[in-house]
């Protein structure tokens, strides 16, 4: 397995195997805390090879700096099968997240696992918004 893209973004779509991303980011400036981010998406583009065939389990866990989840983990069952004429198969995964709450400023991340094994980590900073000059 090879993760080609792992990103937090404003929105993502899959158009017949083509991953479309809008507004990739790694920092949220919150005007006040706690803060609620109205909508975002985790987008993954993953290539599987012959050794990856079978029933797999992709897991996403959004955590704070202490490793505690800030939302329910997402589990996606993945059936990997390569056609006879293929050396690999690529799949896009998009998880839309609404009303994500951040209780405090700091470092967060989306941990990506396949069958319980860590595969990627998408970092996110939540910072207080800069104050306007008076």
Secondary structure, 3 states (H helix, E strand, C coil): CEEEEEEEEEEEEEECCEEEEEEECCEEEECCCCEEEEEEEEEEEEEEEHHHCEEEEEEEEEEECCCCECCCCEEEEEEECCCCCCCEEEEEEEEEEEEEEECCCEEEEEEEEECCEEEEEEEEEEEECCCCCC
